[in-house]
Structures are given as structure tokens and as C-alpha cells.
Amino acid sequence: MSQVLTRTETPESSAEKIENTPSNGFTVCVVDDDPEVVEMILATLEEWGYSGVGTTEPQEALDQVQSGNCRVVISDIKMPTMDGLALLELALAADPGIHVILITGFYSLESAVDAIRRGAYDYLAKPLDRARLKKTLKEISDTYNQRHRIRELEGQLLQDLNFHGIIGKSPAMLEVFDLARKVAKHYTNVLISGQTGTGKELVALAIHKMSPVSQQRFAICNCSALVDTLLESTLFGHIRGAFTGAMDTRPGLFEYATGGTVFLDEVGETSLQMQSKLLRVIQNREIQRVGSPEVRRVDVRLIAATNRDLRTEVLAGRFREDLFYRLSTIQINVPNLMERLEDIPMLVQFFLKKYNQAYGKQCMGLTRRAQTVLLQHSWPGMSESWRMSFPEPQFDPLECSLMWTTCRSSSANAPCGRTQAEKNGGHCRLRR
């Protein structure tokens, strides 16, 4: 039967150890099949100001790692149920950021080199050299504190680079931000172009927030989601009895948002008939509810977005040229992720912070391998594909793993194809 022992700093000993106590927030897990060795190491850790938990069963130590309760493991090599090298491999698979110190009574240079190659932080001989162990733990503590400091600085940087909910520091995004600031002050129409998922709606909302009418309403209509009849009713409103099911009179979005901003998403999907009605709104600032002859004045700022090349659509006869020029008084192109790879580290921190707060986790960042994978990926789904790489149900408290499935490319020539995914073990890891 396993024995679990714990050691934490007691109030009585705090005054004696305050000078030598390292500034850390992690727990050390000690595992050895000899309970006296566990007790001795825990007493030493307590003397140095570290919190510790001990066990004689390797599986219980692994459970501590998987649950995120410890950041350092001190493990014996020779144990009956699981040897230290097997525990090292499983611990690193569960948490790549874990620090494992292996101890053994059968020390050799070859075995030490092998352990370090497998990922051990240090390899110590029994009886333990207290000075060597203390120095090793101090190094780990300094690394741990440095990571937290870096995380704090990244959080501050993330706040500085947050442009009304849009994260970016790349030249392409800074150009978008600068143009959005300039155009926001003027009551003019704006056309935002970019591939699906690049954040065109966020740019439109940012423009509204910085505009003189920021306190007024911001109405959104996805033109690609509605057929013409429903789109007309949604935008212009209708009177009672205008069509089957029209049981009452309702204003449209243009009336609802009068004095504010109307955002027409995917305006390139509208029919020519609907485009002519939109043109009248822009030119005359007036609308007619469906089924009503009454002309109503509206005063709105119009921001439109499209994932199509409207110039090509105009040449093909699928989009009105006069409407295009009316909408594109100012045109802003939002780059895709492949055009702003330098923003990926900041996006990582943004989503980690978001999900850490949502689920009460303490994931500090990505491993280097995971960062490399993200930078090499083609990101066919742009920002939405990026967000789905941090799927909420997969944000597991035991592993904090970034599932690879969303990074698999459908293209054989893409940098992150199936072969590479399998080569990397099927997933990328987050470090805590």
C-alpha cells in the first residue's frame, strides 16, 4: 500500500527561513519506494521553504502532475511498480513544462547522460548532495518566476496592442488601425474587404466606437444569410399585412440604427435588385417599409464588408458599379493570418488569457514545438481557424493540450500536413 506524505512551511518556522525562502508558487512531488527517503527529502524541502507532497507510488506522483498540483518531481530510478525513467516519459507527455529530478543509488555517467537526453532536469546520486539539490531547485524556482514575469509583461503588451478588441502589432494590422482611426472621425461610407474570418466585423465595430456617434446604435446584418424578401424586410422594415405572416408593423435596421451605424456584412452576396434599393438609401437617405408607400428619412453611417473582389464582380455584371463606388469611399483591406504571422504570439497570449479566466486554468504559454507548428501552418480558415485551434472543450485541466486536428491541412503541399502531424505525436502541447 502506498504512503502519501506532505510537507508545507509551518508558521513557527517562517521567521527562521524567511531569508533563504525562494519566491515560488510551485509544489515539489517526491516519489521513492522507501518512505524514509521520502520523509527525509520532504523535511529538507520544508527547511528550504518549499511546499512538498510525497508518495511511495509512482502512479500517484503521475496523478499529481496530470492534475497540475506540482511543477517539480523528485523521483527514484529503481521502483517496483514503475521505474523513474518511465515516470519521466509519462510526466513529460502529460506536462512538457514539468521539471523532473531523478535520484539513484546506482549512479553512472552513462545513465546520467541518458536521463538528461530523455528530458530529466537533473540526475543525482544517493545519498543526496544537499548543496547540489538546493542549487537545482533554486534554478528551477528562478525559471518559474521568470516565466511568470514574462507572462505579466506579455499581458501588459497585449493590453497595449489591443485595438478595440483586435490584437495585432504587424505592419499590415497597424496600417489597418491607422486608417480606421482616420476614417472614424468622418461621417463617410466604408468598405472593408478581406477573406472570411479575418475580423472585418471587429474593424467595423472599432470604427463605430471611435466615431462621433459611438453612443448610438450599431446594427449588424449578414446579407448572405437571408433571401431577398427577408433581407428587404430586415433592412427596411414592413407594415402589418405586407406579406403572409406579417402580423404587425416593424421598423427595419436602418430606422432602428438611425443616428448610428449599420454594418452590412457580405454585401457582395446581395442580388442586383437589392443593390438598387441599397443605392437609394445611400443617395437619398430614405427608405420605404415593405408594403408601405410612405418614404421615411434615415440618417445612418453605412459600413459594408465583403470577402469578394467587388471590382471583379462589377466587371462580371454581378455588382452595380455605382453602388460599389458609393460604398468604397474609403476602403480597408484586412490581412489574413499568413500576412501577419508576427501577430501569432500575441494571439496565443490573448486566447490563453481568455480561456484561463473562463476555466480557472494557469497555462502560461506554448511549447517551442507548438509555436513552430502554428507559425508554419497555412491557416485556411483565418482567424476563425485560429480560434478553433483553442477549442473550449479540449482546454483540458489535466493536460492543457492544444489539439492538432484543427492544424491538419487539406492540402498535400501545406506545411502542416498529415505526415507532419503524426510525426509530432498528433498534438501540440501548452506549458503551464
ChimeraX attribute file (.defattr): number of C-alpha atoms within 10 A of each C-alpha:
attribute: neighborCount
match mode: 1-to-1
recipient: residues
	/A:1	5
	/A:2	12
	/A:3	14
	/A:4	17
	/A:5	17
	/A:6	17
	/A:7	22
	/A:8	16
	/A:9	18
	/A:10	12
	/A:11	8
	/A:12	8
	/A:13	12
	/A:14	13
	/A:15	9
	/A:16	12
	/A:17	15
	/A:18	12
	/A:19	10
	/A:20	10
	/A:21	16
	/A:22	16
	/A:23	14
	/A:24	17
	/A:25	12
	/A:26	18
	/A:27	20
	/A:28	25
	/A:29	28
	/A:30	29
	/A:31	32
	/A:32	27
	/A:33	20
	/A:34	14
	/A:35	17
	/A:36	11
	/A:37	19
	/A:38	26
	/A:39	20
	/A:40	11
	/A:41	21
	/A:42	24
	/A:43	18
	/A:44	17
	/A:45	23
	/A:46	20
	/A:47	20
	/A:48	19
	/A:49	24
	/A:50	23
	/A:51	21
	/A:52	24
	/A:53	23
	/A:54	26
	/A:55	23
	/A:56	25
	/A:57	21
	/A:58	24
	/A:59	16
	/A:60	17
	/A:61	25
	/A:62	21
	/A:63	15
	/A:64	20
	/A:65	24
	/A:66	20
	/A:67	14
	/A:68	22
	/A:69	16
	/A:70	23
	/A:71	21
	/A:72	22
	/A:73	28
	/A:74	26
	/A:75	29
	/A:76	29
	/A:77	25
	/A:78	16
	/A:79	16
	/A:80	10
	/A:81	11
	/A:82	14
	/A:83	15
	/A:84	25
	/A:85	20
	/A:86	11
	/A:87	21
	/A:88	25
	/A:89	15
	/A:90	16
	/A:91	22
	/A:92	19
	/A:93	14
	/A:94	22
	/A:95	22
	/A:96	18
	/A:97	21
	/A:98	22
	/A:99	22
	/A:100	27
	/A:101	25
	/A:102	24
	/A:103	23
	/A:104	20
	/A:105	13
	/A:106	11
	/A:107	14
	/A:108	13
	/A:109	9
	/A:110	8
	/A:111	13
	/A:112	19
	/A:113	13
	/A:114	14
	/A:115	21
	/A:116	15
	/A:117	10
	/A:118	13
	/A:119	17
	/A:120	22
	/A:121	18
	/A:122	19
	/A:123	24
	/A:124	20
	/A:125	15
	/A:126	12
	/A:127	10
	/A:128	14
	/A:129	10
	/A:130	11
	/A:131	8
	/A:132	12
	/A:133	18
	/A:134	14
	/A:135	11
	/A:136	15
	/A:137	20
	/A:138	17
	/A:139	12
	/A:140	18
	/A:141	20
	/A:142	15
	/A:143	13
	/A:144	19
	/A:145	17
	/A:146	12
	/A:147	15
	/A:148	14
	/A:149	12
	/A:150	13
	/A:151	16
	/A:152	12
	/A:153	12
	/A:154	16
	/A:155	16
	/A:156	12
	/A:157	14
	/A:158	20
	/A:159	13
	/A:160	12
	/A:161	17
	/A:162	15
	/A:163	17
	/A:164	14
	/A:165	12
	/A:166	15
	/A:167	19
	/A:168	24
	/A:169	22
	/A:170	15
	/A:171	13
	/A:172	15
	/A:173	21
	/A:174	15
	/A:175	15
	/A:176	17
	/A:177	21
	/A:178	10
	/A:179	16
	/A:180	22
	/A:181	15
	/A:182	12
	/A:183	19
	/A:184	21
	/A:185	14
	/A:186	11
	/A:187	14
	/A:188	16
	/A:189	21
	/A:190	24
	/A:191	25
	/A:192	23
	/A:193	24
	/A:194	18
	/A:195	19
	/A:196	17
	/A:197	19
	/A:198	21
	/A:199	19
	/A:200	25
	/A:201	18
	/A:202	14
	/A:203	23
	/A:204	27
	/A:205	21
	/A:206	20
	/A:207	24
	/A:208	26
	/A:209	17
	/A:210	17
	/A:211	22
	/A:212	14
	/A:213	18
	/A:214	17
	/A:215	12
	/A:216	16
	/A:217	17
	/A:218	22
	/A:219	18
	/A:220	19
	/A:221	18
	/A:222	14
	/A:223	25
	/A:224	15
	/A:225	12
	/A:226	14
	/A:227	11
	/A:228	15
	/A:229	11
	/A:230	13
	/A:231	19
	/A:232	21
	/A:233	21
	/A:234	20
	/A:235	25
	/A:236	24
	/A:237	23
	/A:238	22
	/A:239	18
	/A:240	15
	/A:241	13
	/A:242	16
	/A:243	13
	/A:244	7
	/A:245	8
	/A:246	12
	/A:247	11
	/A:248	10
	/A:249	14
	/A:250	18
	/A:251	17
	/A:252	20
	/A:253	23
	/A:254	27
	/A:255	22
	/A:256	20
	/A:257	19
	/A:258	18
	/A:259	18
	/A:260	22
	/A:261	30
	/A:262	26
	/A:263	26
	/A:264	22
	/A:265	24
	/A:266	21
	/A:267	25
	/A:268	23
	/A:269	19
	/A:270	18
	/A:271	15
	/A:272	14
	/A:273	10
	/A:274	15
	/A:275	20
	/A:276	14
	/A:277	16
	/A:278	21
	/A:279	17
	/A:280	13
	/A:281	20
	/A:282	19
	/A:283	10
	/A:284	11
	/A:285	15
	/A:286	18
	/A:287	23
	/A:288	22
	/A:289	23
	/A:290	24
	/A:291	14
	/A:292	12
	/A:293	9
	/A:294	10
	/A:295	10
	/A:296	12
	/A:297	15
	/A:298	18
	/A:299	17
	/A:300	27
	/A:301	24
	/A:302	21
	/A:303	27
	/A:304	26
	/A:305	27
	/A:306	21
	/A:307	20
	/A:308	16
	/A:309	12
	/A:310	19
	/A:311	15
	/A:312	11
	/A:313	15
	/A:314	15
	/A:315	11
	/A:316	10
	/A:317	11
	/A:318	17
	/A:319	22
	/A:320	21
	/A:321	15
	/A:322	12
	/A:323	18
	/A:324	18
	/A:325	13
	/A:326	16
	/A:327	23
	/A:328	19
	/A:329	11
	/A:330	16
	/A:331	18
	/A:332	21
	/A:333	20
	/A:334	22
	/A:335	18
	/A:336	21
	/A:337	22
	/A:338	16
	/A:339	13
	/A:340	15
	/A:341	16
	/A:342	15
	/A:343	19
	/A:344	20
	/A:345	17
	/A:346	19
	/A:347	18
	/A:348	18
	/A:349	20
	/A:350	18
	/A:351	15
	/A:352	21
	/A:353	20
	/A:354	13
	/A:355	18
	/A:356	16
	/A:357	11
	/A:358	10
	/A:359	12
	/A:360	11
	/A:361	19
	/A:362	16
	/A:363	21
	/A:364	19
	/A:365	21
	/A:366	24
	/A:367	15
	/A:368	13
	/A:369	12
	/A:370	19
	/A:371	17
	/A:372	12
	/A:373	19
	/A:374	21
	/A:375	18
	/A:376	15
	/A:377	18
	/A:378	20
	/A:379	21
	/A:380	20
	/A:381	17
	/A:382	18
	/A:383	18
	/A:384	14
	/A:385	16
	/A:386	21
	/A:387	16
	/A:388	15
	/A:389	18
	/A:390	19
	/A:391	15
	/A:392	12
	/A:393	6
	/A:394	13
	/A:395	20
	/A:396	14
	/A:397	16
	/A:398	16
	/A:399	21
	/A:400	24
	/A:401	21
	/A:402	22
	/A:403	18
	/A:404	21
	/A:405	14
	/A:406	17
	/A:407	27
	/A:408	20
	/A:409	18
	/A:410	11
	/A:411	12
	/A:412	10
	/A:413	9
	/A:414	15
	/A:415	17
	/A:416	22
	/A:417	17
	/A:418	19
	/A:419	12
	/A:420	13
	/A:421	18
	/A:422	12
	/A:423	9
	/A:424	14
	/A:425	9
	/A:426	16
	/A:427	17
	/A:428	23
	/A:429	23
	/A:430	23
	/A:431	19
	/A:432	20
